[in-house]
Amino acid sequence: MPVFSYLAYPVKGRKQGLLEALSALAHCNVVAADKQEVLLLVTDTPDDDTEKVLQDRLKALDSLQSLSMTFGHRDE
């Protein structure tokens, strides 16, 4: 089960939209920083195929400027 955490940076002025978009995705937990334009995203998918689909959905979000991975783990 792949588990990853990221700092998610929104396009300027689109923090709330990114928060809503990420919250709507399966296998995602997201928390907004109180006074910064950044979100903490934790993903937990059941398998590599689901992780690939999720990554494709993340890349398609127009409110997402960039993701910086802070942790990654895969059960082998």
PDB file of N, CA, C and O in Angstrom:
ATOM      1  N   MET A   1       0.836  -1.171   0.000  1.00  0.00           N
ATOM      2  CA  MET A   1       0.000   0.000   0.000  1.00  0.00           C
ATOM      3  C   MET A   1       0.882   1.235   0.000  1.00  0.00           C
ATOM      4  O   MET A   1       1.547   1.513   0.998  1.00  0.00           O
ATOM      5  N   PRO A   2       0.904   1.982  -1.092  1.00  0.00           N
ATOM      6  CA  PRO A   2       1.698   3.207  -1.166  1.00  0.00           C
ATOM      7  C   PRO A   2       1.094   4.332  -0.311  1.00  0.00           C
ATOM      8  O   PRO A   2      -0.100   4.622  -0.396  1.00  0.00           O
ATOM      9  N   VAL A   3       1.934   4.946   0.501  1.00  0.00           N
ATOM     10  CA  VAL A   3       1.542   6.096   1.312  1.00  0.00           C
ATOM     11  C   VAL A   3       2.550   7.205   1.024  1.00  0.00           C
ATOM     12  O   VAL A   3       3.758   6.994   1.127  1.00  0.00           O
ATOM     13  N   PHE A   4       2.048   8.386   0.662  1.00  0.00           N
ATOM     14  CA  PHE A   4       2.905   9.520   0.356  1.00  0.00           C
ATOM     15  C   PHE A   4       2.358  10.761   1.023  1.00  0.00           C
ATOM     16  O   PHE A   4       1.150  10.891   1.220  1.00  0.00           O
ATOM     17  N   SER A   5       3.253  11.677   1.371  1.00  0.00           N
ATOM     18  CA  SER A   5       2.812  12.988   1.855  1.00  0.00           C
ATOM     19  C   SER A   5       3.520  14.062   1.034  1.00  0.00           C
ATOM     20  O   SER A   5       4.668  13.908   0.618  1.00  0.00           O
ATOM     21  N   TYR A   6       2.794  15.147   0.819  1.00  0.00           N
ATOM     22  CA  TYR A   6       3.267  16.224  -0.045  1.00  0.00           C
ATOM     23  C   TYR A   6       2.934  17.580   0.556  1.00  0.00           C
ATOM     24  O   TYR A   6       1.997  17.711   1.344  1.00  0.00           O
ATOM     25  N   LEU A   7       3.700  18.572   0.182  1.00  0.00           N
ATOM     26  CA  LEU A   7       3.288  19.959   0.314  1.00  0.00           C
ATOM     27  C   LEU A   7       2.706  20.331  -1.042  1.00  0.00           C
ATOM     28  O   LEU A   7       3.379  20.215  -2.066  1.00  0.00           O
ATOM     29  N   ALA A   8       1.463  20.774  -1.045  1.00  0.00           N
ATOM     30  CA  ALA A   8       0.776  21.128  -2.287  1.00  0.00           C
ATOM     31  C   ALA A   8       0.659  22.647  -2.363  1.00  0.00           C
ATOM     32  O   ALA A   8       0.075  23.281  -1.485  1.00  0.00           O
ATOM     33  N   TYR A   9       1.217  23.215  -3.411  1.00  0.00           N
ATOM     34  CA  TYR A   9       1.200  24.658  -3.610  1.00  0.00           C
ATOM     35  C   TYR A   9       0.154  25.004  -4.670  1.00  0.00           C
ATOM     36  O   TYR A   9       0.234  24.521  -5.799  1.00  0.00           O
ATOM     37  N   PRO A  10      -0.819  25.833  -4.314  1.00  0.00           N
ATOM     38  CA  PRO A  10      -1.855  26.193  -5.280  1.00  0.00           C
ATOM     39  C   PRO A  10      -1.398  27.304  -6.222  1.00  0.00           C
ATOM     40  O   PRO A  10      -0.460  28.044  -5.924  1.00  0.00           O
ATOM     41  N   VAL A  11      -2.066  27.403  -7.343  1.00  0.00           N
ATOM     42  CA  VAL A  11      -1.934  28.566  -8.200  1.00  0.00           C
ATOM     43  C   VAL A  11      -2.381  29.764  -7.357  1.00  0.00           C
ATOM     44  O   VAL A  11      -3.318  29.652  -6.567  1.00  0.00           O
ATOM     45  N   LYS A  12      -1.727  30.884  -7.521  1.00  0.00           N
ATOM     46  CA  LYS A  12      -2.020  32.078  -6.707  1.00  0.00           C
ATOM     47  C   LYS A  12      -3.518  32.379  -6.682  1.00  0.00           C
ATOM     48  O   LYS A  12      -4.170  32.469  -7.722  1.00  0.00           O
ATOM     49  N   GLY A  13      -4.046  32.533  -5.458  1.00  0.00           N
ATOM     50  CA  GLY A  13      -5.448  32.864  -5.269  1.00  0.00           C
ATOM     51  C   GLY A  13      -6.410  31.699  -5.370  1.00  0.00           C
ATOM     52  O   GLY A  13      -7.623  31.903  -5.331  1.00  0.00           O
ATOM     53  N   ARG A  14      -5.897  30.465  -5.501  1.00  0.00           N
ATOM     54  CA  ARG A  14      -6.778  29.314  -5.711  1.00  0.00           C
ATOM     55  C   ARG A  14      -6.635  28.259  -4.613  1.00  0.00           C
ATOM     56  O   ARG A  14      -6.925  27.084  -4.836  1.00  0.00           O
ATOM     57  N   LYS A  15      -6.192  28.675  -3.444  1.00  0.00           N
ATOM     58  CA  LYS A  15      -5.992  27.739  -2.338  1.00  0.00           C
ATOM     59  C   LYS A  15      -7.289  27.001  -1.978  1.00  0.00           C
ATOM     60  O   LYS A  15      -7.284  25.779  -1.830  1.00  0.00           O
ATOM     61  N   GLN A  16      -8.388  27.731  -1.838  1.00  0.00           N
ATOM     62  CA  GLN A  16      -9.658  27.098  -1.454  1.00  0.00           C
ATOM     63  C   GLN A  16     -10.125  26.116  -2.533  1.00  0.00           C
ATOM     64  O   GLN A  16     -10.611  25.031  -2.215  1.00  0.00           O
ATOM     65  N   GLY A  17      -9.981  26.488  -3.782  1.00  0.00           N
ATOM     66  CA  GLY A  17     -10.359  25.588  -4.872  1.00  0.00           C
ATOM     67  C   GLY A  17      -9.527  24.322  -4.880  1.00  0.00           C
ATOM     68  O   GLY A  17     -10.047  23.233  -5.122  1.00  0.00           O
ATOM     69  N   LEU A  18      -8.234  24.461  -4.615  1.00  0.00           N
ATOM     70  CA  LEU A  18      -7.368  23.283  -4.564  1.00  0.00           C
ATOM     71  C   LEU A  18      -7.739  22.411  -3.370  1.00  0.00           C
ATOM     72  O   LEU A  18      -7.769  21.186  -3.485  1.00  0.00           O
ATOM     73  N   LEU A  19      -8.018  23.018  -2.244  1.00  0.00           N
ATOM     74  CA  LEU A  19      -8.435  22.267  -1.061  1.00  0.00           C
ATOM     75  C   LEU A  19      -9.686  21.449  -1.364  1.00  0.00           C
ATOM     76  O   LEU A  19      -9.762  20.275  -1.002  1.00  0.00           O
ATOM     77  N   GLU A  20     -10.650  22.052  -2.013  1.00  0.00           N
ATOM     78  CA  GLU A  20     -11.885  21.353  -2.359  1.00  0.00           C
ATOM     79  C   GLU A  20     -11.645  20.235  -3.372  1.00  0.00           C
ATOM     80  O   GLU A  20     -12.218  19.152  -3.250  1.00  0.00           O
ATOM     81  N   ALA A  21     -10.805  20.492  -4.362  1.00  0.00           N
ATOM     82  CA  ALA A  21     -10.520  19.481  -5.392  1.00  0.00           C
ATOM     83  C   ALA A  21      -9.792  18.284  -4.793  1.00  0.00           C
ATOM     84  O   ALA A  21     -10.130  17.139  -5.093  1.00  0.00           O
ATOM     85  N   LEU A  22      -8.796  18.539  -3.951  1.00  0.00           N
ATOM     86  CA  LEU A  22      -8.062  17.448  -3.330  1.00  0.00           C
ATOM     87  C   LEU A  22      -8.932  16.663  -2.357  1.00  0.00           C
ATOM     88  O   LEU A  22      -8.831  15.438  -2.282  1.00  0.00           O
ATOM     89  N   SER A  23      -9.778  17.355  -1.620  1.00  0.00           N
ATOM     90  CA  SER A  23     -10.669  16.701  -0.667  1.00  0.00           C
ATOM     91  C   SER A  23     -11.664  15.779  -1.365  1.00  0.00           C
ATOM     92  O   SER A  23     -12.106  14.788  -0.783  1.00  0.00           O
ATOM     93  N   ALA A  24     -12.016  16.095  -2.602  1.00  0.00           N
ATOM     94  CA  ALA A  24     -12.980  15.296  -3.353  1.00  0.00           C
ATOM     95  C   ALA A  24     -12.373  14.015  -3.940  1.00  0.00           C
ATOM     96  O   ALA A  24     -13.108  13.114  -4.346  1.00  0.00           O
ATOM     97  N   LEU A  25     -11.045  13.929  -3.987  1.00  0.00           N
ATOM     98  CA  LEU A  25     -10.392  12.753  -4.560  1.00  0.00           C
ATOM     99  C   LEU A  25     -10.334  11.609  -3.547  1.00  0.00           C
ATOM    100  O   LEU A  25     -10.041  11.824  -2.370  1.00  0.00           O
ATOM    101  N   ALA A  26     -10.614  10.405  -4.012  1.00  0.00           N
ATOM    102  CA  ALA A  26     -10.482   9.215  -3.167  1.00  0.00           C
ATOM    103  C   ALA A  26      -9.023   9.018  -2.796  1.00  0.00           C
ATOM    104  O   ALA A  26      -8.128   9.361  -3.568  1.00  0.00           O
ATOM    105  N   HIS A  27      -8.785   8.471  -1.626  1.00  0.00           N
ATOM    106  CA  HIS A  27      -7.449   8.129  -1.125  1.00  0.00           C
ATOM    107  C   HIS A  27      -6.613   9.347  -0.742  1.00  0.00           C
ATOM    108  O   HIS A  27      -5.394   9.243  -0.602  1.00  0.00           O
ATOM    109  N   CYS A  28      -7.268  10.512  -0.571  1.00  0.00           N
ATOM    110  CA  CYS A  28      -6.555  11.739  -0.221  1.00  0.00           C
ATOM    111  C   CYS A  28      -7.081  12.326   1.079  1.00  0.00           C
ATOM    112  O   CYS A  28      -8.288  12.372   1.318  1.00  0.00           O
ATOM    113  N   ASN A  29      -6.154  12.771   1.909  1.00  0.00           N
ATOM    114  CA  ASN A  29      -6.476  13.562   3.093  1.00  0.00           C
ATOM    115  C   ASN A  29      -5.691  14.849   2.966  1.00  0.00           C
ATOM    116  O   ASN A  29      -4.492  14.824   2.690  1.00  0.00           O
ATOM    117  N   VAL A  30      -6.357  15.976   3.166  1.00  0.00           N
ATOM    118  CA  VAL A  30      -5.702  17.261   2.956  1.00  0.00           C
ATOM    119  C   VAL A  30      -6.014  18.210   4.114  1.00  0.00           C
ATOM    120  O   VAL A  30      -7.128  18.236   4.637  1.00  0.00           O
ATOM    121  N   VAL A  31      -5.003  18.984   4.497  1.00  0.00           N
ATOM    122  CA  VAL A  31      -5.127  19.976   5.565  1.00  0.00           C
ATOM    123  C   VAL A  31      -4.501  21.273   5.054  1.00  0.00           C
ATOM    124  O   VAL A  31      -3.418  21.269   4.468  1.00  0.00           O
ATOM    125  N   ALA A  32      -5.201  22.374   5.289  1.00  0.00           N
ATOM    126  CA  ALA A  32      -4.702  23.683   4.868  1.00  0.00           C
ATOM    127  C   ALA A  32      -3.888  24.320   5.986  1.00  0.00           C
ATOM    128  O   ALA A  32      -4.253  24.227   7.158  1.00  0.00           O
ATOM    129  N   ALA A  33      -2.795  24.961   5.626  1.00  0.00           N
ATOM    130  CA  ALA A  33      -2.040  25.764   6.587  1.00  0.00           C
ATOM    131  C   ALA A  33      -2.883  26.992   6.931  1.00  0.00           C
ATOM    132  O   ALA A  33      -3.606  27.515   6.083  1.00  0.00           O
ATOM    133  N   ASP A  34      -2.785  27.445   8.175  1.00  0.00           N
ATOM    134  CA  ASP A  34      -3.610  28.572   8.617  1.00  0.00           C
ATOM    135  C   ASP A  34      -3.260  29.883   7.930  1.00  0.00           C
ATOM    136  O   ASP A  34      -4.152  30.600   7.479  1.00  0.00           O
ATOM    137  N   LYS A  35      -1.989  30.201   7.846  1.00  0.00           N
ATOM    138  CA  LYS A  35      -1.616  31.533   7.349  1.00  0.00           C
ATOM    139  C   LYS A  35      -0.642  31.475   6.170  1.00  0.00           C
ATOM    140  O   LYS A  35       0.064  32.448   5.901  1.00  0.00           O
ATOM    141  N   GLN A  36      -0.602  30.370   5.486  1.00  0.00           N
ATOM    142  CA  GLN A  36       0.295  30.201   4.350  1.00  0.00           C
ATOM    143  C   GLN A  36      -0.491  29.672   3.157  1.00  0.00           C
ATOM    144  O   GLN A  36      -1.543  29.055   3.322  1.00  0.00           O
ATOM    145  N   GLU A  37       0.015  29.913   1.981  1.00  0.00           N
ATOM    146  CA  GLU A  37      -0.598  29.402   0.761  1.00  0.00           C
ATOM    147  C   GLU A  37      -0.028  28.020   0.442  1.00  0.00           C
ATOM    148  O   GLU A  37       0.627  27.823  -0.582  1.00  0.00           O
ATOM    149  N   VAL A  38      -0.293  27.067   1.342  1.00  0.00           N
ATOM    150  CA  VAL A  38       0.201  25.707   1.149  1.00  0.00           C
ATOM    151  C   VAL A  38      -0.767  24.738   1.822  1.00  0.00           C
ATOM    152  O   VAL A  38      -1.423  25.073   2.809  1.00  0.00           O
ATOM    153  N   LEU A  39      -0.839  23.539   1.270  1.00  0.00           N
ATOM    154  CA  LEU A  39      -1.671  22.476   1.825  1.00  0.00           C
ATOM    155  C   LEU A  39      -0.796  21.259   2.094  1.00  0.00           C
ATOM    156  O   LEU A  39       0.202  21.042   1.407  1.00  0.00           O
ATOM    157  N   LEU A  40      -1.165  20.479   3.081  1.00  0.00           N
ATOM    158  CA  LEU A  40      -0.512  19.200   3.335  1.00  0.00           C
ATOM    159  C   LEU A  40      -1.426  18.118   2.787  1.00  0.00           C
ATOM    160  O   LEU A  40      -2.592  18.025   3.168  1.00  0.00           O
ATOM    161  N   LEU A  41      -0.892  17.308   1.894  1.00  0.00           N
ATOM    162  CA  LEU A  41      -1.651  16.234   1.267  1.00  0.00           C
ATOM    163  C   LEU A  41      -1.030  14.904   1.631  1.00  0.00           C
ATOM    164  O   LEU A  41       0.175  14.709   1.472  1.00  0.00           O
ATOM    165  N   VAL A  42      -1.857  13.980   2.125  1.00  0.00           N
ATOM    166  CA  VAL A  42      -1.411  12.613   2.407  1.00  0.00           C
ATOM    167  C   VAL A  42      -2.276  11.682   1.567  1.00  0.00           C
ATOM    168  O   VAL A  42      -3.504  11.743   1.617  1.00  0.00           O
ATOM    169  N   THR A  43      -1.618  10.821   0.795  1.00  0.00           N
ATOM    170  CA  THR A  43      -2.341   9.850  -0.026  1.00  0.00           C
ATOM    171  C   THR A  43      -2.047   8.452   0.488  1.00  0.00           C
ATOM    172  O   THR A  43      -0.938   8.160   0.935  1.00  0.00           O
ATOM    173  N   ASP A  44      -3.051   7.595   0.419  1.00  0.00           N
ATOM    174  CA  ASP A  44      -2.940   6.209   0.884  1.00  0.00           C
ATOM    175  C   ASP A  44      -3.767   5.354  -0.058  1.00  0.00           C
ATOM    176  O   ASP A  44      -4.989   5.273   0.071  1.00  0.00           O
ATOM    177  N   THR A  45      -3.093   4.715  -1.009  1.00  0.00           N
ATOM    178  CA  THR A  45      -3.786   3.916  -2.020  1.00  0.00           C
ATOM    179  C   THR A  45      -3.559   2.428  -1.763  1.00  0.00           C
ATOM    180  O   THR A  45      -2.549   2.049  -1.170  1.00  0.00           O
ATOM    181  N   PRO A  46      -4.492   1.584  -2.205  1.00  0.00           N
ATOM    182  CA  PRO A  46      -4.378   0.152  -1.919  1.00  0.00           C
ATOM    183  C   PRO A  46      -3.335  -0.585  -2.767  1.00  0.00           C
ATOM    184  O   PRO A  46      -2.869  -1.656  -2.377  1.00  0.00           O
ATOM    185  N   ASP A  47      -2.968  -0.018  -3.924  1.00  0.00           N
ATOM    186  CA  ASP A  47      -2.025  -0.712  -4.801  1.00  0.00           C
ATOM    187  C   ASP A  47      -1.386   0.273  -5.776  1.00  0.00           C
ATOM    188  O   ASP A  47      -1.787   1.433  -5.860  1.00  0.00           O
ATOM    189  N   ASP A  48      -0.395  -0.207  -6.504  1.00  0.00           N
ATOM    190  CA  ASP A  48       0.343   0.655  -7.442  1.00  0.00           C
ATOM    191  C   ASP A  48      -0.523   1.157  -8.598  1.00  0.00           C
ATOM    192  O   ASP A  48      -0.344   2.283  -9.061  1.00  0.00           O
ATOM    193  N   ASP A  49      -1.452   0.336  -9.062  1.00  0.00           N
ATOM    194  CA  ASP A  49      -2.314   0.769 -10.164  1.00  0.00           C
ATOM    195  C   ASP A  49      -3.206   1.940  -9.742  1.00  0.00           C
ATOM    196  O   ASP A  49      -3.378   2.897 -10.497  1.00  0.00           O
ATOM    197  N   THR A  50      -3.765   1.860  -8.550  1.00  0.00           N
ATOM    198  CA  THR A  50      -4.590   2.945  -8.031  1.00  0.00           C
ATOM    199  C   THR A  50      -3.749   4.196  -7.813  1.00  0.00           C
ATOM    200  O   THR A  50      -4.213   5.310  -8.057  1.00  0.00           O
ATOM    201  N   GLU A  51      -2.519   4.016  -7.356  1.00  0.00           N
ATOM    202  CA  GLU A  51      -1.610   5.147  -7.162  1.00  0.00           C
ATOM    203  C   GLU A  51      -1.337   5.849  -8.490  1.00  0.00           C
ATOM    204  O   GLU A  51      -1.299   7.079  -8.536  1.00  0.00           O
ATOM    205  N   LYS A  52      -1.149   5.103  -9.550  1.00  0.00           N
ATOM    206  CA  LYS A  52      -0.903   5.684 -10.878  1.00  0.00           C
ATOM    207  C   LYS A  52      -2.099   6.527 -11.332  1.00  0.00           C
ATOM    208  O   LYS A  52      -1.932   7.633 -11.846  1.00  0.00           O
ATOM    209  N   VAL A  53      -3.306   5.990 -11.134  1.00  0.00           N
ATOM    210  CA  VAL A  53      -4.514   6.730 -11.510  1.00  0.00           C
ATOM    211  C   VAL A  53      -4.607   8.019 -10.694  1.00  0.00           C
ATOM    212  O   VAL A  53      -4.925   9.075 -11.240  1.00  0.00           O
ATOM    213  N   LEU A  54      -4.333   7.940  -9.395  1.00  0.00           N
ATOM    214  CA  LEU A  54      -4.383   9.123  -8.542  1.00  0.00           C
ATOM    215  C   LEU A  54      -3.359  10.155  -8.996  1.00  0.00           C
ATOM    216  O   LEU A  54      -3.673  11.344  -9.062  1.00  0.00           O
ATOM    217  N   GLN A  55      -2.156   9.728  -9.305  1.00  0.00           N
ATOM    218  CA  GLN A  55      -1.124  10.664  -9.773  1.00  0.00           C
ATOM    219  C   GLN A  55      -1.567  11.382 -11.045  1.00  0.00           C
ATOM    220  O   GLN A  55      -1.329  12.580 -11.200  1.00  0.00           O
ATOM    221  N   ASP A  56      -2.201  10.660 -11.942  1.00  0.00           N
ATOM    222  CA  ASP A  56      -2.710  11.287 -13.172  1.00  0.00           C
ATOM    223  C   ASP A  56      -3.782  12.327 -12.855  1.00  0.00           C
ATOM    224  O   ASP A  56      -3.825  13.384 -13.485  1.00  0.00           O
ATOM    225  N   ARG A  57      -4.641  12.038 -11.890  1.00  0.00           N
ATOM    226  CA  ARG A  57      -5.686  13.002 -11.493  1.00  0.00           C
ATOM    227  C   ARG A  57      -5.070  14.236 -10.839  1.00  0.00           C
ATOM    228  O   ARG A  57      -5.522  15.356 -11.073  1.00  0.00           O
ATOM    229  N   LEU A  58      -4.052  14.033 -10.028  1.00  0.00           N
ATOM    230  CA  LEU A  58      -3.379  15.167  -9.398  1.00  0.00           C
ATOM    231  C   LEU A  58      -2.743  16.075 -10.455  1.00  0.00           C
ATOM    232  O   LEU A  58      -2.849  17.298 -10.369  1.00  0.00           O
ATOM    233  N   LYS A  59      -2.094  15.486 -11.432  1.00  0.00           N
ATOM    234  CA  LYS A  59      -1.446  16.262 -12.491  1.00  0.00           C
ATOM    235  C   LYS A  59      -2.445  17.069 -13.313  1.00  0.00           C
ATOM    236  O   LYS A  59      -2.084  18.090 -13.899  1.00  0.00           O
ATOM    237  N   ALA A  60      -3.691  16.622 -13.361  1.00  0.00           N
ATOM    238  CA  ALA A  60      -4.714  17.278 -14.166  1.00  0.00           C
ATOM    239  C   ALA A  60      -5.382  18.457 -13.451  1.00  0.00           C
ATOM    240  O   ALA A  60      -6.149  19.190 -14.075  1.00  0.00           O
ATOM    241  N   LEU A  61      -5.110  18.653 -12.172  1.00  0.00           N
ATOM    242  CA  LEU A  61      -5.751  19.737 -11.423  1.00  0.00           C
ATOM    243  C   LEU A  61      -5.181  21.090 -11.859  1.00  0.00           C
ATOM    244  O   LEU A  61      -3.982  21.333 -11.724  1.00  0.00           O
ATOM    245  N   ASP A  62      -6.034  21.963 -12.378  1.00  0.00           N
ATOM    246  CA  ASP A  62      -5.548  23.257 -12.857  1.00  0.00           C
ATOM    247  C   ASP A  62      -5.285  24.253 -11.731  1.00  0.00           C
ATOM    248  O   ASP A  62      -4.665  25.292 -11.960  1.00  0.00           O
ATOM    249  N   SER A  63      -5.747  23.951 -10.527  1.00  0.00           N
ATOM    250  CA  SER A  63      -5.481  24.835  -9.385  1.00  0.00           C
ATOM    251  C   SER A  63      -4.187  24.463  -8.660  1.00  0.00           C
ATOM    252  O   SER A  63      -3.781  25.165  -7.733  1.00  0.00           O
ATOM    253  N   LEU A  64      -3.539  23.380  -9.064  1.00  0.00           N
ATOM    254  CA  LEU A  64      -2.300  22.913  -8.444  1.00  0.00           C
ATOM    255  C   LEU A  64      -1.094  23.447  -9.200  1.00  0.00           C
ATOM    256  O   LEU A  64      -0.918  23.173 -10.388  1.00  0.00           O
ATOM    257  N   GLN A  65      -0.261  24.218  -8.495  1.00  0.00           N
ATOM    258  CA  GLN A  65       0.962  24.738  -9.102  1.00  0.00           C
ATOM    259  C   GLN A  65       2.066  23.687  -9.039  1.00  0.00           C
ATOM    260  O   GLN A  65       2.722  23.407 -10.043  1.00  0.00           O
ATOM    261  N   SER A  66       2.277  23.090  -7.821  1.00  0.00           N
ATOM    262  CA  SER A  66       3.319  22.073  -7.690  1.00  0.00           C
ATOM    263  C   SER A  66       3.096  21.233  -6.437  1.00  0.00           C
ATOM    264  O   SER A  66       2.412  21.641  -5.498  1.00  0.00           O
ATOM    265  N   LEU A  67       3.699  20.045  -6.458  1.00  0.00           N
ATOM    266  CA  LEU A  67       3.702  19.124  -5.319  1.00  0.00           C
ATOM    267  C   LEU A  67       5.147  18.859  -4.937  1.00  0.00           C
ATOM    268  O   LEU A  67       5.996  18.625  -5.797  1.00  0.00           O
ATOM    269  N   SER A  68       5.417  18.897  -3.647  1.00  0.00           N
ATOM    270  CA  SER A  68       6.745  18.535  -3.151  1.00  0.00           C
ATOM    271  C   SER A  68       6.583  17.358  -2.199  1.00  0.00           C
ATOM    272  O   SER A  68       5.995  17.497  -1.127  1.00  0.00           O
ATOM    273  N   MET A  69       7.106  16.199  -2.592  1.00  0.00           N
ATOM    274  CA  MET A  69       6.973  15.020  -1.743  1.00  0.00           C
ATOM    275  C   MET A  69       7.836  15.191  -0.484  1.00  0.00           C
ATOM    276  O   MET A  69       8.998  15.590  -0.555  1.00  0.00           O
ATOM    277  N   THR A  70       7.230  14.878   0.667  1.00  0.00           N
ATOM    278  CA  THR A  70       7.954  14.950   1.932  1.00  0.00           C
ATOM    279  C   THR A  70       8.215  13.572   2.516  1.00  0.00           C
ATOM    280  O   THR A  70       9.111  13.411   3.344  1.00  0.00           O
ATOM    281  N   PHE A  71       7.435  12.562   2.092  1.00  0.00           N
ATOM    282  CA  PHE A  71       7.592  11.204   2.593  1.00  0.00           C
ATOM    283  C   PHE A  71       6.972  10.240   1.608  1.00  0.00           C
ATOM    284  O   PHE A  71       5.950  10.548   0.995  1.00  0.00           O
ATOM    285  N   GLY A  72       7.572   9.090   1.450  1.00  0.00           N
ATOM    286  CA  GLY A  72       6.997   8.047   0.623  1.00  0.00           C
ATOM    287  C   GLY A  72       7.325   6.681   1.162  1.00  0.00           C
ATOM    288  O   GLY A  72       8.449   6.440   1.601  1.00  0.00           O
ATOM    289  N   HIS A  73       6.343   5.760   1.137  1.00  0.00           N
ATOM    290  CA  HIS A  73       6.544   4.393   1.613  1.00  0.00           C
ATOM    291  C   HIS A  73       5.663   3.441   0.810  1.00  0.00           C
ATOM    292  O   HIS A  73       4.487   3.707   0.563  1.00  0.00           O
ATOM    293  N   ARG A  74       6.260   2.339   0.416  1.00  0.00           N
ATOM    294  CA  ARG A  74       5.502   1.280  -0.269  1.00  0.00           C
ATOM    295  C   ARG A  74       5.771  -0.028   0.448  1.00  0.00           C
ATOM    296  O   ARG A  74       6.924  -0.383   0.694  1.00  0.00           O
ATOM    297  N   ASP A  75       4.693  -0.755   0.789  1.00  0.00           N
ATOM    298  CA  ASP A  75       4.857  -2.095   1.338  1.00  0.00           C
ATOM    299  C   ASP A  75       5.311  -3.007   0.210  1.00  0.00           C
ATOM    300  O   ASP A  75       4.733  -2.988  -0.876  1.00  0.00           O
ATOM    301  N   GLU A  76       6.315  -3.785   0.454  1.00  0.00           N
ATOM    302  CA  GLU A  76       6.794  -4.727  -0.567  1.00  0.00           C
ATOM    303  C   GLU A  76       6.358  -6.122  -0.219  1.00  0.00           C
ATOM    304  O   GLU A  76       6.660  -7.064  -0.952  1.00  0.00           O
TER     305      GLU A  76
END
